[in-house]
Amino acid sequence: MIWPMNWAEIAENITASRGEAFAVEQYSSLGGGCINSAFRISGQGQDYFVKLNRAHLLDMFVAEAEGLAELNKPGVICVPEPICYGTTGSQAYIVMQALSFGGGQRKVMQLFGEQLAKLHRYTAGQFGWRRDNTIGSTAQPNRQQDDWVTFWQQQRLGHQLRLAQGQGASHRLLDKGDRLLSHVADFFSDYQPAASLLHGDLWSGNYAILKSGEPAIFDPAVYYGDREADIAMTELFGGFGADFYAAYNAEWPLDGGYSIRKTFYNLYHILNHFVMFGGGYGSQAEGMLDRLLAEV
């Protein structure tokens, strides 16, 4: 846990941002995060969610606030409102709307699938985003480009392979990665994705069902890209259930080539896990590379 904390200074920033007086009367530490410390603060009938990290990482929180605001633009799915961010002492912080989580039910996952498809229909003219951000704790470049294949070669797969090399990845993995880089276009010979608004890090830990019965998404790594990248990650660590995928496909059917490209997209995340955590993620990435190279 990051400690101590200047709650009065954060309260002043909240007051300035919201235009109404706020003072912290209670705070409680929340678990579940492996990158940031998290708290729920309350006072005068108001509640907020606060994340903390080292002061030099403030830009990570600035990007998160802008990403949450971007996801809110279509107005089709619940996203916590960013309130403010800043530094106090040796710590950076972001304050956002506190959500009240409840449980899950079948109809909620159907609604989630429909809403995510509608979010993905919100598109841009280029792939990437107007600023870089992070995926987990890893820098994620988002330089805007017209061509999806080039974007993925340079700013996703190529970027992670360079990071993996710096973390001691095997020559075998890196050689296979270089081979795949030269064949990225093969996976898009008859499929041209739109530049959809993506959450970017959509696994089961980054959504919840609210007490109101609505789904909510948070902790994004926002950019505009192939919607299949978001859907692929929902399947990476267990999946979101048949009702979710049926509802998504009813709203906007996936292309038939998705069944192959989902491994292509999830390779990015497994390489990122190798960069952050090492261990068996390297061999998992190599196995995915073998399967993908067998398709070219």
KEMI-65703 format. One record per residue (C-alpha): residue in one letter; x, y, z. Coordinates in steps of 0.001 Angstrom, whole numbers, padded with zeros to 6 digits, always signed. Layout:
# residues N
AXYZ...
***
This chain:
# residues 296
M+000000+000000+000000I+001191+003534-000793W+001119+005518+002440P+000708+008171+003936M-001812+010090+001844N-002686+013804+001791W-006449+013433+001509A-007087+017136+002131E-005115+018102-000980I-007049+015589-003092A-010333+016870-001619E-009391+020406-002698N-008873+019192-006271I-012233+017401-006218T-013904+020566-004915A-012344+022647-007692S-013266+020102-010374R-016846+019527-009252G-017685+023039-008141E-019061+021855-004815A-017391+021508-001443F-015951+018131-000548A-013937+016900+002411V-012798+013346+003097E-014582+011971+006142Q-013894+008275+005549Y-011583+006237+003376S-011062+002531+002920S-008425+000571+001052L-009663-001644-001784G-007963-004817-002998G-007658-006385-006419G-005089-004187-008161C-001536-005336-008956I-000339-002017-010430N-001979+000723-008341S-003266+001149-004804A-006978+001919-004624F-009282+003607-002125R-012908+004568-001771I-013352+007948-000122S-016550+009546+001115G-017812+012671+002777Q-020830+014985+002761G-022911+012418+000927Q-020396+012010-001887D-018324+008947-002807Y-015286+008651-005085F-012836+006003-006229V-009136+006915-006040K-006104+005179-007531L-002556+005954-006409N+000910+005351-007771R+004322+007049-007835A+004338+010708-008827H+006406+010211-011984L+003603+007987-013344L+001043+010801-013417D+000824+010675-017212M-000542+007123-016921F-003486+008536-014956V-003902+011463-017339A-004195+008968-020210E-006665+006879-018213A-008862+009909-017529E-008849+010838-021214G-009566+007221-022153L-012581+007054-019845A-013864+010291-021347E-013384+008857-024854L-015344+005705-023975N-018138+007908-022645K-018546+009770-025945P-020920+007254-027629G-023077+007097-024495V-023892+003410-024974I-022303+001726-021937C-021607+002744-018358V-018068+004083-017833P-016980+005794-014593E-016675+009552-014991P-013132+010853-014420I-013189+013680-011869C-009599+014902-011513Y-005975+013827-011241G-002734+015255-009920T+000175+014711-007578T+000549+015133-003850G+003943+014622-002319S+005572+011562-003865Q+002303+010167-005225A+000171+010551-008333Y-003583+010005-008158I-006721+009839-010248V-010210+010361-008855M-013277+009013-010585Q-016930+008297-009988A-017457+005474-007502L-019589+002659-008937S-021728+000340-006833F-021221-003246-007937G-023925-005852-007526G-023950-009225-009271G-024524-010847-012623Q-027420-012389-014478R-028025-013771-017934K-029851-010788-019359V-027077-008471-018196M-024477-010311-020286Q-026813-010105-023281L-027075-006357-022717F-023286-006149-022360G-022782-007843-025724E-025226-005491-027417Q-023689-002416-025829L-020126-003396-026727A-021114-003854-030370K-022665-000369-030313L-019502+001035-028744H-017487-000528-031568R-019701+001178-034142Y-018242+004469-032934T-015375+004895-035388A-012578+007257-036376G-010810+008070-039626Q-007474+006575-038536F-006169+003727-036417G-004517+004573-033113W-005363+007553-030938R-004361+011151-030386R-002081+010161-027489D-000096+007214-026156N-001182+005368-023018T-000399+002123-021178I-001465-001521-021359G-001136-002690-017780S+002078-000953-016724T+003614-001137-020223A+003844+001877-022520Q+001430+001536-025447P+002178+003722-028509N-000838+004914-030493R+000561+007037-033323Q-002312+007456-035759Q-002010+005684-039110D-004247+005044-042097D-003211+001405-042543W-004138-001195-039919V-001480-003720-040958T+001272-001130-040610F-000147+000058-037292W-000130-003471-035900Q+003321-004278-037232Q+004920-001178-035796Q+002978-000253-032675R+001619-003524-031389L+003449-006722-032374G+006769-005081-033249H+006665-002946-030108Q+006069-005939-027831L+008776-007994-029531R+011280-005212-028889L+010243-005069-025247A+010402-008864-024968Q+013934-008838-026326G+014885-006396-023587Q+013397-008784-021010G+015492-011734-022198A+013104-013502-024580S+014633-016484-026356H+016145-016145-029826R+013648-018784-030965L+010676-016688-029873L+012109-013511-031384D+012926-015210-034697K+009379-016541-034952G+008048-013119-034051D+010063-011502-036833R+008702-014067-039286L+005152-013275-038241L+005796-009541-038590S+006526-010062-042271H+003253-011965-042732V+000800-009707-040870A-000881-008689-044137D-001721-012351-044832F-004345-012254-042059F-006141-009337-043756S-006185-010387-047410D-009999-010385-047533Y-010872-008450-044381Q-010610-004688-043871P-011414-003629-040307A-012951-000317-039347A-011211+001934-036828S-013571+001180-033933L-013367+002719-030481L-011806-000009-028318H-011537-000499-024587G-008159-002075-025320D-007767-004233-022184L-011136-005950-021953W-010673-008967-019709S-012954-010117-016896G-011201-007950-014299N-012094-004764-016162Y-015866-005020-016214A-018511-005462-013544I-022271-005613-013114L-023719-002708-011168K-026408-002936-008515S-028676-001243-011043G-028303-004310-013278E-026158-002601-015910P-022698-003630-017102A-019825-001191-016634I-016297-001108-018064F-013191+000570-016623D-009354+000493-016555P-009083+001006-020320A-006141+001112-022734V-008120+003068-025334Y-007362+003343-029036Y-009195+002998-032362G-008654-000338-034077D-010139-003631-035205R-013045-004527-032932E-011883-008146-033070A-008974-007167-030811D-011419-006335-027990I-013478-009483-028539A-010355-011651-028669M-009217-010445-025269T-012599-011245-023731E-011803-014871-024602L-008209-014873-023346F-008827-015591-019665G-011991-017676-019632G-014499-015824-021785F-017628-013799-021072G-020194-016550-021713A-022295-017671-024652D-025030-015078-024068F-022549-012228-024406Y-021145-013466-027724A-024557-014343-029157A-025838-010858-028359Y-022734-009197-029820N-023029-011170-033059A-026741-010450-033305E-025947-006732-033120W-022852-006825-035389P-021702-010252-036658L-017992-011008-036569D-016131-011938-039757G-015478-015642-040344G-011727-015136-040103Y-011987-014047-036482S-011455-017620-035270I-007856-017407-036532R-007185-013737-035897K-008159-013947-032229T-004896-015805-031551F-003077-013129-033563Y-004560-010383-031390N-004116-012168-028078L-000439-012749-028833Y-000004-009036-028115H-001359-009464-024592I+000592-012635-023841L+003808-010941-024964N+002889-008034-022706H+002423-010434-019789F+005871-011848-020540V+007307-008327-020480M+005627-007570-017135F+005862-010957-015391G+008175-013267-017358G+007815-016941-016550G+005711-019267-018654Y+004236-016481-020758G+007240-016790-023053S+006514-020402-023931Q+002809-019585-024274A+003662-016817-026743E+005905-019173-028698G+003105-021728-028970M+000788-019039-030326L+003430-017994-032839D+003704-021597-034041R-000050-021779-034616L-000119-018480-036459L+002884-019267-038667A+001199-022517-039664E-001575-020365-041203V+000705-018391-043545
***
